[in-house]
Amino acid sequence: ADLLRPWATAVMDAGGQVPMVGDADDAVMVRYSRAAGFSPYRSLLATGAVLFDRGDFKAAAGAFDDKSRWLLGDAAAERYAGLPAAPARPPRLAFPEAGYYVLGADYGTPREVKAVVDAGPLGYLSIAAHGHADALSMTLSVSGREILVDPGTYAYHGEPRWRDYFRGTAAHNTLRVDGADQSVAGGPFLWLGHARARCSHFDVGVEWDQFEGVHEGYRRLADPVRHWRRVEFDKRERSFLVRDTVQCAREHDLELHWHLAEGCAVRAEGYTVDIECAPARVRLECPRQLEPPAVVVGREHPPLGWVSRGLGRKDPAPTIVCRGRAGSGSLQTRIAVVHLD
């Protein structure tokens, strides 16, 4: 039970969403609940609350859902109702085995700010079949509303162009070098080369959270490139400083992608992008070493600006692109929460 609580409550935001890392196909033998807004993670916690007598699970779950009733019966619903909802335990924020790290403040409240950074393995074992080339990517949620997202999966078979896009580096909130994915694909469920990301520093404090990681995916280039990412969260100013550092001998084509959730409104002026995803407003300031940012929504060729919430489904969504040519040095992106309704 203690292994269930940290993952589900640390990565899930206040709105019940969990980043869509890696592949997912929504495959279920029996769909026990068709309720609008069904959250499998909150449902998991509701079931766990009864099985393990955990009031903190109940507090995070919010309600005893139809799926839990089908699995455990009406008596379980009565046990759930009688279980005191306990305050959430201090969240575990570092998962070094999986490679996920959480930065933010006011967890589980209407003022929550939560970022999740990925510095884990590409996927399972040597073929990493369902992994995505997302080393050092990050997602962001504010007040339970997704802002920066992992766009999902969309396709497995029959549409190789879309399969390659959604699992490629351009479909994640990280740095792409010379138009290449960080890892080398060998087929729709095979990766021949792995980026091998790792966290080199993680610290949580009263005023600051800090993450730093590195991956080796672009060491394979003719002019090898090493990519570090440092993420600092200032809890007083409620702002992130993302510093991407490349080490190389020559200049390379560099691209930073920031994928926004569907329904976010975006206004770009110069190097500043104002993002409104009610109830939050966020300002993203792009690196001055690159060209001013472009905003792409629902582009088909080459694909960019899409979010897939289920296999075979995709919807246009804004993607901020900062690109240019540069050599060794650091690119600095500032992401600030500027307003909460």
N, C-alpha and C positions, 0 to 999 in steps of 0.2 A: 504493500500500500504506500509506503514512503517513497517508492520509486515512481508510482503513478502521480502523486501529488506534485512533486517539483516540476516535471515536464509539462503536464497539462496546465498548471496554474502559472508557470513562469513564462511560457511562450504564448499562451492564449491571452489576447488583449481583453479589455473591459467589455467589449462588445461580443465576445465569444469567438472571434476569428483567430485562426492559426495560419502563419505563412505557408503558402502552397509549395514547399520545397520538394524537389524531385518529382518523380512521376506519380500520377494518381488517375484511376480510371472509373471511380465511383462504383466498382463492381460489388454487388451484394447478392447473397442467395435469397434473402427475404428482406423487403423494406418494411421495417416495423413501424415507421412513423413517416407520415407525409405532411406533417405540420409545417406551416410557413416559418421560415427562419430556423429550421431545425439545425442544431449544432452538435455534431457527433462528439465533440470534446466535452461540452457541457453534459451531454447525455451520459458519456462515460463516467463523469464525476458523480452524476445522480445515482447511477447504478452502484458505484464504489462507495457512496455515502452509506447505503443500506448494508452492503456486504461487509464493510469494515467499521461501521458505527463512527463515521467521521463527519463531525459537524462542519469542519472547514471545507470538506468536499461539497456539502450541501450549500454552504454560502457561495461557493464558486459556481455551482450548477444552476442555482436560481429556482429551479422547479423540477418536480418529478415528471418525466416525460412519458409519452406513450410507449416508446421503445423499452424503457426500463420496466414499465408495467407489464408488457408482453413477456419479458424475460423472467421477471421475479414475482409477478402476481399482485392481486389487490392487497394482500396482507402487507406486502413490501411498501405499497403506497402509504399505508397507515403508519408503518414504522418510520418512513421518511418524514411524514407530517409531525411525528412526535419527537424527532431528533432535533435538539437545539442547534441552531446555526451558530457555529463558533467563528470567531475572527480568524482570518487567514493567517497561517503561520508565516514567518519571514521567508520570502521566496528564495529558492536556490537559483542563482543567476549564471552560473558557469557549468557547462556540460562538456568537459574536455574530451571525453570518449567519442561523443557525437560531433563535437566541434561547434556548438552553438553557444553564443554569449549574449546576455541581455543587459541593456543599458537603459536608464530612464528614471522616472520619479512618479510618486503618487499612484502606485500600482493598485488596480482594482477600484479606483475612484473616478468620478466624472472628470477629473483633471489629469488623468493618467497620460504619461508620455512613455512609449515603449518602443525601443529599437532592438532588433535581433540581427546579429552579425554571424555569418557562416564562415568558419575556418576549419571545416571538417573534411573527411574523405570524400572523393568524388561519388562513390557508391559502394555497394557491397562486393567484397572480394575483387578478384582481378578483372572481371569483365565490367563491373560497375553498371550493370544493365539499365537500371532505372535512375541513374544519377544525371544531374544537369551540370553544365560547365559554369558554376556559379561561385567560384572561389572568392572569398572576401566580399560577397554581396551583403547588402543590408536591407531590412524592411523597417517601416516606421508606422506606428499607429498613435493617434492622439484622441483622447476622450472616447476610446472604443471605436474610432473611425479609422479605417485603413487609409494611409496617405501614400507611402512608397510600398509597392507590392512586388511579390514574385508572380509573374503572369500565368503560371500554371503549366498545363501539359498539352491540351487540345487534341493531339493526334498520336496514335501508335503506328497504324499500318495504312498504306494506300496513299498517303500524302507526304512524301519524303521532304518536300520543301518546308512544310509546316512543322513536321517532326524535328527537323534540324534547327529551325528557328527557335521553337519554344524551349528546347533543351540547350540552346547555344548561349554563348556569353553575352551577345547583344540583347537577349531577353532577360537580363538580370542587372541589378543595380551595382555594377562594378566596372572595372576598366578593361577595355578591349584594345589589343595592340595589333597593328597592321591588318585589321579586318579578320583576324583569326580567332578561333575559339581557344580558350586556355588549355583544354584537353583535346585529344585527337580521337575522333569518332571512327569506328570501323564497321558500323552498321547500325540499324535502328535500336538495337539493344546490346551494343558492344562499344567499349572505349579502349583504344589501343594504347593511348598515352594519358597519364593522369597528372593533373596539376599539382597535387600533393601540397595542400594548404596546411598551415599550422598557426596556432596562436603563440606569440612570443611574450605577450604581456597582457594581463587583465587585472584591473583594480577597481573596486567600488568604494566610494567615499561619501562623506556627508555633503560635500559641495561639487564633487566631480566623479564621473565614471570614465574609465579609460580602457580602450582595447587597442592592441596592435598585433597584426598578423602578416604573414608573407606566404607567397606561393611560387612554385618553380615552373609553372606551365609554359612560360615563354622563354625559358632557357634553351629550348630546341631551335629557336630562330637562328639564322645565319649570324646575326649580331645578337647574342643572348641578352634577354631582358629579365631582370628580377623585379617583382612588384611587391611593395609593402603597402599596407593600409593602416593608418592610425585613426581611430574614432574617439573623440573626446566629447563628453556631454557635460555642459555647465548647467547645474541644477538651479542656480539662481536666475540665470538669464533664459533658461529653457531653450538652449541652442546647442547644436552639434557642430563640431569642426571636424571635417573629414579630409585627411591629408593623404593623397596617393603619391608615393615616391617610386620612381623608376630608376634603375641603375643599368646603364648600357654604354656602349662606345660611340654610337651614332644616333642620329635623329630617327624617330619612328612616327607612324600615324597612330594617334591616340584618340580614343573615344570613351567618354563617360556617359552612361545611360542611367536615367532616373525614371522608372516606370510608376505612373500614378494610377490610383484606383479609378474605376469607371465613375462618372458623375462629378469628378473634380473639375473645377473651372480654373483656367490657367491664363495668366497675362504676363508676357515677357517684355521687358524694356531694358535694352542694353545687356548687361551681364546678370540682371536680377529677374527672377521669375516669382511672381506672386501666385500662390496656390490656395484656392478656397475649396475645402471639403467640409461642409457644415457638420459639426459646429466649430471647426477649427480653421484658422488661416495660418499658412506657413510660407516663409520666404526662403528661396533657395538662391544663393549667390555663387555663380560659376567661376572657375579658375580664369584669371586674366591671361594666362599663357596660351589659352585656346581661343578659338573663334567665339563670338557671342552665341548663346544657345539657340537651338531651333526646337520647336515643339511639333511632334509628328503624331497624328491620330489616324489609326486604321489604314495604314499604307499596305498595299498588296505586294508591290515589287520594288525592292526587296521588302519582306515583311517587317513591319515595325509599328508599334502603337496598338497592341491588342492585349486583352486579358481573357483567359479561359477559366470559367468557373466549373467546367465539367467536360468530360471527354466528348469531342464533336461539337462543342459550343465555344464561340469566341465573340467578344464584343470590342468595339473600338474604345480606346482609352488613351489619354495623353501620355506621351513619352518625351522627356526633356533630353536632348542630345547636345553634348559639348564635345566638339572635335577640333583637332588641329595637329600640327607636327611639332615635336619637341624631343629633346634629348634628356640626359640625366637631370634629375631635379624633382621638385615636389609640386603637385597640383592641389590647391586648397579650395574646398567647397564648404560653404557655411549654410546650415539649414536651421532656421529659427522658427519657433512657434511664436507668432506675433499676436494672436488673439484667440480667445475661447469665449463663445457665447454663453 
